[in-house]
Amino acid sequence: NPLSGAPTAVEYLVVAGGGGGMTGIGGGGGAGGLSSASAFAVATGSALTITIGAGGVGALNGVNSATQGSSSVFSSISTTGGGYGGFTSVNTPGNGGNGGSGGGGSWNASTTYTGGTGVSGQGFAGGSNFPNDNVAGGGGGAGSVGNTAIATKSGDGGTGMCSSITGARVFYAGGGGGGVRTSSGAEVGIAAAGGGNANSTGNGNNGVANSGGGGGGASYNAAYFTGGAGGSGIVIIRYPASQSAPTATTGSPQINYADGYQIYTWTSSGTVT
């Protein structure tokens, strides 16, 4: 069939990098902010910028603090990196960091530390710790808040969001599970799809690359372990296959065709014209 001309609008999915999980009995990282829409106006000849946010760094006690994920961008659409798992500094327990979705609050013997806040329309808050028990809160996700820890159970990560923009159902931006002191017999917080689990015997698991998942909180078992890194972000656009292809792209996007659409997926920064 002949092409019907240049597109005037595209559908997009933009996911920022997930936040890093915290060291032993630390909060899970929050998912990167997620934004999607089906009618973003584009103009012929206009080069649009794409930026892929990196995931935040997981923390090792006495060495570094977990960090927030980085923003992802498509043209004028910007999403906020996920909040880090709770600790206010290298050795000091505290609240989860704010972000696209908030990080979970860290463990403390007597104090409740809350999860960080999320950005409205992009993600949800992280969960709190459970005082007087060895459990931390889960990071928030794009679909729901991170779970607050309960007695003997760390908080699970908040749910992600399912998108079929590529032609397949894929979950993005799940929160990381909260950390635990394994010698207490407590259960580990579970990650949402895309996020990293806490680990009952060591380091938190990393968020899934190009999903924006939060890193899992690490365990403590006679030694401090490292929190999981947040997953990197992603940018995807699609529009009808009957319309003309972009005149130029950079950043080596993957190009697919499904359900009558041409689909462009960036996992590294670039442009599209």
ZAMARGU-4260 file (C-alpha; in steps of 0.2 Angstrom, whole numbers, plus 5000, padded with zeros to 4 digits):
<rodrens>
0) 5000/5000/5000 | 5006/5018/4997 | 5012/5028/5012 | 4999/5040/5018 | 5012/5054/5022
5) 5022/5060/5037 | 5014/5057/5055 | 5007/5072/5064 | 5006/5062/5081 | 5015/5047/5089
10) 5011/5036/5104 | 5025/5036/5117 | 5031/5027/5133 | 5045/5036/5143 | 5053/5027/5158
15) 5066/5035/5169 | 5080/5025/5178 | 5075/5016/5194 | 5082/5021/5211 | 5096/5011/5220
20) 5092/4999/5235 | 5100/5002/5252 | 5113/4992/5261 | 5109/4979/5275 | 5091/4981/5281
25) 5089/4996/5269 | 5074/5001/5259 | 5070/4995/5241 | 5073/5008/5227 | 5058/5017/5219
30) 5054/5014/5201 | 5058/5027/5188 | 5044/5038/5183 | 5033/5032/5169 | 5023/5043/5157
35) 5013/5037/5142 | 5001/5045/5129 | 4994/5041/5112 | 4993/5057/5103 | 5009/5067/5105
40) 5010/5080/5091 | 5025/5080/5080 | 5031/5091/5066 | 5039/5087/5050 | 5058/5091/5050
45) 5059/5093/5069 | 5073/5083/5078 | 5066/5077/5095 | 5079/5073/5109 | 5079/5056/5117
50) 5088/5054/5134 | 5089/5037/5143 | 5091/5038/5162 | 5103/5027/5171 | 5098/5017/5186
55) 5104/5023/5203 | 5118/5015/5212 | 5115/5003/5226 | 5124/5006/5243 | 5137/4997/5253
60) 5137/5001/5271 | 5152/5012/5276 | 5157/5015/5258 | 5143/5025/5249 | 5124/5029/5249
65) 5111/5023/5237 | 5107/5036/5223 | 5092/5042/5214 | 5089/5036/5196 | 5091/5048/5181
70) 5078/5056/5171 | 5072/5050/5154 | 5066/5062/5141 | 5057/5062/5124 | 5055/5079/5117
75) 5046/5089/5130 | 5041/5074/5140 | 5053/5071/5155 | 5051/5058/5168 | 5059/5058/5186
80) 5072/5045/5192 | 5066/5033/5205 | 5070/5037/5224 | 5084/5029/5233 | 5081/5016/5247
85) 5081/5024/5264 | 5096/5029/5273 | 5100/5048/5275 | 5119/5045/5274 | 5131/5030/5273
90) 5128/5024/5291 | 5112/5033/5296 | 5095/5026/5294 | 5081/5037/5287 | 5067/5040/5275
95) 5067/5034/5257 | 5071/5046/5244 | 5059/5055/5233 | 5058/5052/5215 | 5047/5046/5200
100) 5042/5033/5213 | 5048/5034/5231 | 5061/5023/5239 | 5057/5013/5254 | 5061/5018/5272
105) 5075/5009/5281 | 5075/4998/5296 | 5077/5006/5314 | 5075/4999/5331 | 5063/5011/5337
110) 5059/5024/5324 | 5047/5024/5309 | 5055/5029/5293 | 5043/5033/5279 | 5045/5030/5260
115) 5049/5044/5249 | 5036/5052/5238 | 5032/5049/5220 | 5028/5061/5206 | 5009/5062/5202
120) 5005/5054/5186 | 5022/5045/5185 | 5023/5034/5201 | 5019/5031/5219 | 5027/5033/5236
125) 5038/5020/5245 | 5033/5010/5260 | 5038/5012/5278 | 5049/5001/5289 | 5042/4992/5304
130) 5050/4998/5320 | 5057/4985/5332 | 5059/4972/5319 | 5072/4969/5306 | 5063/4974/5291
135) 5062/4988/5279 | 5050/4996/5267 | 5047/4992/5248 | 5050/5005/5234 | 5035/5012/5225
140) 5031/5007/5208 | 5022/5015/5193 | 5006/5006/5197 | 5005/5006/5216 | 5013/5012/5233
145) 5027/5001/5240 | 5022/4990/5254 | 5025/4995/5272 | 5034/4981/5281 | 5025/4971/5294
150) 5031/4960/5308 | 5044/4947/5301 | 5040/4953/5283 | 5049/4967/5273 | 5039/4977/5262
155) 5036/4971/5244 | 5039/4983/5229 | 5025/4993/5222 | 5017/4986/5206 | 5023/4992/5189
160) 5013/4996/5174 | 5009/4985/5159 | 5011/4992/5141 | 5008/4984/5124 | 5016/4998/5114
165) 5029/4985/5107 | 5015/4973/5102 | 5019/4962/5117 | 5013/4964/5135 | 5028/4970/5146
170) 5029/4977/5163 | 5039/4992/5167 | 5044/5002/5183 | 5041/4990/5197 | 5048/4994/5214
175) 5062/4985/5223 | 5059/4974/5239 | 5064/4980/5256 | 5079/4973/5265 | 5080/4961/5280
180) 5091/4955/5294 | 5091/4937/5290 | 5096/4931/5307 | 5080/4937/5313 | 5070/4924/5303
185) 5061/4938/5294 | 5054/4936/5276 | 5062/4946/5262 | 5052/4959/5252 | 5048/4954/5234
190) 5050/4965/5219 | 5037/4970/5207 | 5040/4966/5189 | 5055/4975/5183 | 5061/4979/5201
195) 5075/4970/5211 | 5071/4958/5225 | 5080/4959/5242 | 5091/4945/5245 | 5090/4934/5260
200) 5109/4930/5260 | 5118/4944/5253 | 5117/4958/5240 | 5100/4965/5234 | 5096/4961/5216
205) 5097/4974/5203 | 5082/4981/5194 | 5079/4975/5177 | 5089/4984/5163 | 5078/4996/5152
210) 5063/4993/5163 | 5066/5007/5176 | 5064/4995/5190 | 5070/4999/5208 | 5085/4990/5216
215) 5082/4978/5230 | 5087/4982/5248 | 5101/4971/5254 | 5101/4959/5269 | 5111/4960/5285
220) 5118/4943/5292 | 5134/4946/5302 | 5140/4958/5288 | 5132/4972/5278 | 5129/4968/5259
225) 5126/4979/5244 | 5109/4986/5239 | 5104/4982/5221 | 5106/4995/5207 | 5091/5003/5199
230) 5087/4997/5181 | 5090/5009/5167 | 5076/5018/5158 | 5069/5016/5140 | 5060/5027/5127
235) 5048/5019/5114 | 5037/5028/5101 | 5025/5021/5088 | 5014/5026/5074 | 5005/5018/5060
240) 5015/5008/5048 | 5006/5016/5033 | 5015/5033/5037 | 5032/5037/5032 | 5047/5032/5042
245) 5058/5045/5051 | 5069/5055/5040 | 5083/5052/5053 | 5087/5043/5069 | 5102/5042/5081
250) 5105/5032/5096 | 5103/5015/5086 | 5084/5012/5090 | 5077/4995/5088 | 5064/4995/5074
255) 5050/4983/5074 | 5033/4981/5066 | 5017/4975/5075 | 4999/4977/5075 | 4999/4989/5060
260) 5012/5000/5069 | 5031/5005/5066 | 5039/5005/5083 | 5056/5013/5088 | 5064/5008/5105
265) 5079/5017/5112 | 5090/5010/5126 | 5103/5023/5123 | 5101/5042/5120 | 5098/5049/5103
270) 5086/5059/5092 | 5072/5056/5080 | 5067/5068/5065
</rodrens>
